[in-house]
């Protein structure tokens, strides 16, 4: 199903949530890879709303080693929340490009709050190699890009977990984690406690991505207005996407990643799309950003025939 709404791009050059520099250049890399031209070639209206301001890490010292740059990240995510809500007010489709995955706190808060004001819930499909279910109490690194899914489900630092008008921002019974293959022990425990649905790489191997995404969409749309898709490029194998913030071998193939997007598009229920952790410093000739553009096109309805 081809996107009928105007696509509004919001860049978030966030480089505070992770331990490896470079993901702040992700939005620029996507633009250089021709995102606007490719989307317009599909016949879809497009507007680039620029970047949400993010403070440079060189200018800040983290106050809390268990939640590094929490105040700065929360402030940025609140600004992002407001801008996402403005996009929805215009009846446009929010396309958010990071930056590290901590930005999802703001994106999910914006979409969840906008629909909550209309007495509706949202679902969430989280594509990632990692669980992102750490909290300041369980983290091994203090990096907040390992905490946003926990925050969306109401766990962890209140500055993030209570960012939306509804806490939790999404219910676990409407949340699906897809493609995970790297978990900390404490994350595994919290995932089980939450009760959300998880499809690991083993499930994808055994069931196939077609069945996984059919079930994921069904779960995320049960009793909701639709779902937000938060897509971390590190969920793809480094052979496919070498330029990411935290590469992990054994990830999804190119076709499996496209199938995630194609199912999202075909459902007609995707409320927003977010791509994160694109790191041009780790990339080869901007290949990962170009791949990300191709994935966006699939999510917006591009098909072969």
N, C-alpha and C positions, 0 to 999 in steps of 0.2 A: 504494500500500500504506500503510494507516494505521499510524502509530507504535503499537507495542504496549507499549513500555516507559514508565516514568515519566520525564518530561523534567525534568532538573535544571538550573536556570539559574545560571550563574556570571557576575557582572558584573566587568569589569576596567576601571576608570576610568583607563586609562593615557593620560597626556598628555606623556610624556617622549620618545617616539620620533619625533615629527614636528616641523615648524616652525610649525604653525598651531594656536593654542590653541582649545580647545572640545570636542575629542573625548572628554575625560574625562567629559562629561555624557551621552555616548551611552547607557550603561546606564540612567540615569534616564529619558531620553527614551523608550526602549523600554518601560519599565515604565509610564510615563504614557500611552503609546499603547495600553495594554490587552493586553499580551502574555499575561499569565496568564489573564485572562478568556477571551480568544479561543482559547487552547490548550485550556482546560477545556471550552469549548463544542463542541470536536471529540470529546469523550469521552475525552481523554487526561489521565492524572494528571500533576500539575505541582507542583514545589517550587522556591521561590526561595531559594537558598543565600546570598544577599547578595553583597557585593563582596569581591574580593581586595584587600587594602590596597596602595595605591600612594603613594609619597612625592610631595609637591608640588614642581614644578620651581622655584618661587620659593625653596625651602629648600635647593637644591643648586646647585653650580656644576659644569658638565661638566669632567671632568678631561682628556678626550681629545677634541679637536675633530673627529677622524675617526670617533669612535664615541661620540656625546654621551650621557651618562648611562648608559653601559654597565653599570656596577656596579649601579645602582638598578634598571634594567630586568631584568637577569639575576636579581637577588634576587626581584623580583616574579614573574618567570616560573617560578622554582623553586617558589614558593608555589603558583602556579597549577597547575603540573605535579602537585603532591601532591594538590591538591583534585580535579583531573580523575581521577586514579587512584582516589580515594575514591568518586567517582560511579560509576566502572566497577565497583568492588568491590561496590557495591550493585545492580549489574545495571541501572542507570539510564542514560539517554541524556544525555551532556553537551552543553548548549547554552551556548556562551560568547559574551558580548557585550562588545565594546570601545567605546571605547578605540581607540588606534592599532594598526596591524597588527603591531607588534613583539610583541604578546602571543601571537602564533601560535607563537613558540618554545616557550612553556610548554605550550600546548594540544597541539601535535604531540608534544612530549617525553612528556607524560603518556599519550597514547593509544598511541604507539609503544612506550613502556617497558612498559605494562600488557600489551600483546599479545606483546611480546618475551619476557616472563616465562612466557608460555604457548606459546613456540616458534612464534609466528606473526608475520608481517609485516603492515604496513598499506600502503595506497595513499594518495595525496594528490591532490585536485583543488583547484587554486588559481585562484579567479576574481578577476581584478584588471585594472585599466587599466595597471598598472605591473608590471615584472618582479620587483621585490623581490629581485633577485639581485646587489645590490651587496655589497661587503665594506668593512672599514675602509681597505683599500688602494685601492679604486676609487671610493668614494663622492665625490660632488661637494658634498654638504651635511653629511655627518656624521650624518644622521638615521637612526636604527636601524630606523624603520619601512620603510626601503628595503632591508633586509637579511634578513628572516626566512625567505624561501624558500631563499636561499643557505645560511642556518644549518641549516635542516632537511635540506639535502643535504650537509652536512658542511663547508661553506666558511666562511671568515671567523673571527671572534673565537671562541676556544675556549669562553669563558664561555657562549656561546649554542649553538654548533655541537655541543658535547659535553654538552649539558644532559640528554639522554636516556641510557638504559642501552645504547643502540645508536647507533653513529656510522657512517654517517649515520643519522638517524632514519627516513628513507624512502629507498628506492632510486630513482634517476632513471628506471629503466624502468617504475616504477609511479607516476610523478608527471606530472601534466598541468597546464599553464598555459593558462587559457581567458580570452579577451576582451582580451588585452593590446594596447595601442595607444600606449604611451609607454615607450621604452627608452633608457637611456644606452648609449653605444657599448661600454663595458666590460661592462655587463650582457649585451648581445647576444653578446659573445664567450664569457662564462662559461656562458650558456644553451646555446650550441652545444657547448662543451666537455663539459657535463654529460650531454648526450644525451637529456634529457627531451623529451617531446612538447609542442609549443606550437601552440595555435590562436589566431591573432591575430584582430582584427576583420575583416580581409579574408577569412580562412578562414570565419568565421561568415557573412559576406555571401555567399560563393560556395557554401558547402556547406549552410548553414542550421544553426540551433542544435540541431535534432533529431539530425542526423547527428553533429555535433561532440560532443554529450553522450553519444550511444551509444558512440562510439569512446573518449571519455574514461573512461566507466565501465568499459568492457572493459579498458582499459590499467590502470586503478587497482585492478581486482579480480583481475588475472591472478596467481594464486598467492598471494593475500593473504586476510586475514580480512575485508577490506572496506576502505573508504576514509573519510578525514576530508575534509570540505568546508570550506575556508576562503574566505569570501566577503567581499570588500572592496566596500562600496557604491559606491566611486568607479569600479568597472567599469561601472556604469550611467551613461547619459548624464545630465548635469546637469539636463536638462529633467525627467527622471524622479526623480532623487535630487539635489536641489540642496544639501542639507546634509551635505556630506562633507568630509574633511580635505584632500584634494587633487583637486579636480574637473578632469576632462579631457573636452573635447567629443569627440563621436563614439563614445560608449560604447553599451552594450546598451540595447535598448528594454525597456519594462515586460514585454511578453510574452516576450522572449528571456530575461530574468532569471527569470521564473516557470518557464520551460521547463527552465532549469538545475535548479531546485529540484524540479520534478516528476519529472525523470529520476532525480535522486538518490533521491527517495522510492520510485519504482517499482522501482528496483534491489533494494531491501531490503538493501542492503549498506553503508549509511551508518553509520559508527561514531560520528561526532560532527559537530556543526555550529557554525560560528563566524561571526559577523558583526561587521565592524570599520569604523572610520573614520566613524561617524555623528557629525556635528557640528551640534548645535542652533543654535549661534551663526550659522552660515551658512544655516540652514534657513528655511522659510516655514511658520509655524503647525504645526510638528512633522510636516510632510508626509513627510519622509524616514524618520523613525522609524515612522510609520504604514505606509509602504510596506515597511519592513523586517519589521514584524509580519506583513504579508500574505505576504511571501516565506517567513518561518518556517512559516507555516501550510501553504503549498504543499510545503515540505520535509518536513513531518510527515504529509503524505498527503491534505490537503484537495483535493478535485476538484469540478468543476462538476456532473458527472453520473457 
